[in-house]
Amino acid sequence: MFKISSSLSPVDQIPPISPLPRPRPRPITPRVLAVSSSSGKIVNNPLKAETTEAVSGELARRFRLGRLAEDGFSYKEKFIVRCYEVGINKTATVETLANLLQEVGGNHAQSVGFSTDGFATTHSMRKMHLIWVTARMHIEIYKYPAWSDVIEVETWIGAEGRIGTRRNWIIKDCATDEVIGRATSKWVMMNQDTRRLEKVSDDVREEHLVFSPREPRLPFPDENNSSLKKISKLDDPAQYSKLSLEPRRGDLDMNQHVNNVTYIGWVLESMPQEIIDTHELQTITLDYRRECQHDDLVDSLTSPEPSEFSETTNGSANVSPNDNRCLNFLHLLRLSSDGSEINRGRTVWRKKPAK
């Protein structure tokens, strides 16, 4: 914490902050008041909550390796892969990358003036108790970064019909400037009180999409990419399963439901170990069907996707050591209590690179 002399005026007490580029219209930043040098509390403060958030936000901007692009329509941030973010393959896990996508999305929202209480809610949304919830997430990873690698994640938003919005990402290796991953997601609005979905109003659309690129920008160069491909429901009984998974308290997000990234971990829990040993995840697509609460128990079901396997494999995940085909699996997360569908997914797995 920085120390502030009591002889300085309230304005002089705040360290100078380098201005960030802003899109039009320029967001309104709450007025920052004085900070006590002894207790760290805000003084002379009629808007304590807003002022505390402003001070915290300005400090975060000083240390965060992120910035808005020159046109103001996308946001880029750099990250160092930490040792605790690396898994059994000695590279960042897919959950790590998914968390970074979420982090960059929230930081982008904060940088343009949206509230991060509810993941990028606008003024009109907060008045009507509306929040954004994920309807679909699609992630493609071409190369996993290793411990101490530096990556840059770029994100931007766009419209998705009348009922939602889309957030996109591109992941680059800073050492080579190589694109190592891409992702896209669809978000819809939910009433925080009734937990029912609602259409995006014109007011919310105007507030939100003012920060969207004027020309539609897609994260995938191929228009026929698999990000929009329909996911078939997995037939039961599934070939592999992990039953009665229990959400931990740490799995809940600020909207009091299970965090999106937790579902990825649950899906992978029922993958056969022989595939985990020989393959790495290349693509994951998840459709979110309903919320999961902290006291729910969840079943994770997995089976090979039949159309992706020849008759010689007899629908089995077992393949010969020299087979370099990608393997496709279908997934289903359901409530253990009544079988209600929570989430359905598809994953694509490629052979691990030779060491």
N, C-alpha and C positions, 0 to 999 in steps of 0.2 A: 504493500500500500504506500502511495506517495504521501509525504508530509506537507502540510500547508501552514504557512505562517499566518497567525491571527491578525497581523497588520495589513495583510493584503485585502483588497476589495473582493467581493464574491466573484466578479468576472475574472480577476487576476489569479484567483485560486485554482482555476481549472487549467491544466497544461494545454498548450496549443495542440489541436488535432488537425492533421492534414486533410483538406477537403477531399471527398470522394466524388467521382463523376456520377451524376444523377440523370435518369431519364425524365422527360417531360410528361406530366406535370411533376414538379419537384415535391417530394414528400415533406411533410411538416415535422420537424424534430422538436420534442418537448424541451422547454427551457431548463437549463441545468443550473442548479443553485449551489450554495457553498457546501463543502464537506468538512466535518470536524476532524482536526488532526489527531485528537486523542481517542475518540470513540469510533470514528468512521461513519457516524450517523449524519443524516442530512439536517441542516439547521435552517431557520428562517424559511420554512417550507410549507406552503399551502397545498402543494401537490406532491406529497411525499412518495407515493408509489410510482408515479410517472417520472419523478426526478431520479429516484434510485435506479429505475430501469434505464434512464438516459445515461447516467454515469457509467453503469455497467456496460451498456452498449458501446459507448465511446472507448472504454478501455479494451473491450474485445476487438474493436476495429484496429486498434493500435498493434495488437499482437497477432491477429489472424492473418494468415497468408492468402487472403482473398480480396477480390476486387470486381467491380462491375466492368464489363467491356465498354469500349469507347462509345458505342451506340446506346448503351444503357439497357440493352435487351437480353443480355446473358450475363452470367456471373461465373467466375473462375476462382478456384481455390486449390492450393498445394498442400499435400500431406506427406509426412514421413511414415512409412509402415513400421509400427512398433513391434517389439518381440512378442507381446501378449496378443497381437492380432494375427499371428502366424499359426497355421495348423500343422497336421501330420505330414503334409507335403513340403514343409519348410517355406511355404508361400502364404500370402494373405488368404484367409478363408472367404467364401462367398458372403458369409454374414458380415465380415469386416467391410467388404466393398459395399454391401447393401446399406450398412450403417453410415458409411461416408456419403453415399448418395443422399440419404435422408438428411444428414448434417448440412451438406451443401445446399439442398433445397431450402432448409430452414434459414440458413445464413443469407441466401439470396432474398428470401421474403423479408427478412429483417433489414437488409441493406436498402430496400426500396420503400420502407416505411410500413410494411404489413406487421401485424401482431404475430408473435411466435406462440402465443397462448392459443393453441388450437391449430397449429401448422398453417400459417399464412392466411389468417382470417382478415377480411377487410372490415371497414367501419360498419357497412350495412349488414354484414354477416353477424358481427357481434351484437348489434341491436336486435337481431331476430334470433339469436342463440343458435346460429348455424356453424357447422364445422365441416372441414374437408375430410373425407375418408377414402381410402384406396379401393378402387374397383378391380384394377389389374396392374400387375407388375411384370415386366419382361426384361431380363438381364442377359447379355451375351458377353462372355469373357474370352478373349483371344489369347491372352497371356497373363498369368498371375504374377503380380509384383512380389518380391521377396523382402525379408527383413532389411530395413534401412533404405530401401528404394524410395524415391520421391516421385509421387504421381500428381497429376493435375486433373481435377474434375470440373468440367464445364456443365452448366445447367441453364435451361430456359423453359418458358411455359408457352402454351398455345391453347386454342379453343378445341373442344371436343363435342360438337353438336350443341344441342340446347340443354343438355342435362349434366355436363361435366366440363372438366378442363384436363389438359395433358401436361405433364412435366417430362422433359427429356434430359439425358446426360450423355456426355462423351468422356471417357477416361483415357489419359495419355501418360506415357512414361516420360518424365521430364529429361532423362538422360539422352533419350533418342528421339523424342517428339513423336514416337510411334503411338498410334491409337491401339490400346490394349483392351478396350471394352466399350460397350454402348448399352444404353438402357432407355426404356420409355415406360410411362405409367399413366393410368387413367384415374382421375379423382372425381368423386361426386359429392354433393352436399347432403348433410344429414342434420336434422333438428336435434340439438343436444338434449332437449327435454323429452321429446317423444320417441327419439331414436328412429325416426322415419326419414326416408330420402325425400328431397325436395328439388324442384327444378331450379336452375340458376336464373335468378331474376336479371332484368336489364341493368339494374343498379349495380349488382355484384359483378356482372360481366364487364361493365364499363370500368369499374374500379380495378378489376383484376387484369384485364387484357390490355390496359394502357401500357403495361410493361412487357407485352408480347411482341415478337418481331412482326413487322408489317407484312412481310412475305412469309408464308408458311415455311418452316424449316424442319426437316425430318432428321432424326438422329441416325437413320440407316440409309446408306446410299442406294440400296436395292428396294424399289417400291414393293416388290413381292416378298419382302422379308416375312419371317414367321411370327412377328410380334402381334399380329392381329389374327392369327390362326385359331380357329375354334378348338377348344379342349373337350374331348369326349369324356363323359362320366365313366369312371372306372367301375367295371363289373365286380360284384362281390359274390363269392369270396375271392379276395386278392391273393396273389402268390406270396407276398411278404407283408408283414404287419408288425406294428408296435402299438400296443394297446394301453389305454388309461394313462396317457401323458398328462401331467398336471402343471398348469401355469404357475410360475413362481411370482412372488410380489414384484421382483425386478423386471418381469416381462410386461408389466402394465405401462402404458404411455400416459401423457398428460391428459388425454381424453378418457381415461379410466377403462380402456379396453386393451387387449393384448396387442403389443407392438407388431407392426408388419413383419419385421425381421425374424421374430420368433417363429412365425409360420414356416419360414424357410428351414430353420433348424428342425422343426417337427417333421417336415416332408423328408428330409435327409435321414431321419432316425430309422425309417423303415427300408432304406436302400440295402440290398444284399452286400455283405462285407467283401465278397470276392470282386465286386465291381469297384468298391471304394479302394481296394488294394491295387487295382490295375488301371483304373480310369480316373479322369478328373472331370468335374462339371464344366460343360461348355455353355449351356443355355438353360435358363429356368424361366418358366412362365407360370404365374399364379393368378387365378380368378378368385377374388374374395366374395363369398356369398352371404356371410352373416358374421356378426360380432361373436367373439369368444370372451366370456367373463372369467374373473379370477377363480371362481369356484367350479368351473366346468372341467370335466375330464375329456381328453381328446384321443381318438384312435387315428393312427397314421397308417394308410394302406398304400401299397405300391405293387404294380405289375408291369412287365414289359409291354410296350405298345405293339399289338399284334401286327399291324401293317408294316412295321419296321424290321421284322424278323423273317427270315426265310423259313420254309417248312423244315429244313434240316435241323434247326435249333429247337423245333417243337415248342415254341413260345418260351423258351428258357433264357435266362440272362447269361448262361455260361457260353463263352465263345473260345475259340482256339487262341493260343498265345500270339499267333502271327496274323490274326484278324484285326485289321485297322479300321473297321467300320465304326461309325458312331452308333451308340446304343440309345434308344428312346424308351422312356418310361412314363406311365401315367400314374398320377397320385390323387389321393382323396384324404382329406381331413374331415372327420365327422365327430359329433358329440357321442361319447360313449353311452350316455343315458338313453337316447332315443334314435340315434342314427342320423340326426339332422346334418345336412351337408354344411360344413364351414368353408371349405376351400377345395378347389380342384386344380391340379397342376400337371405340367409336362416338363420333363428334364431331358437333356441331350448330353451324353457323356462321350468323351474322346479318350483314346489311349494316352496314358501318361508319357510325357517326353522321356527319351532315354537319358540316363544320368551321365 
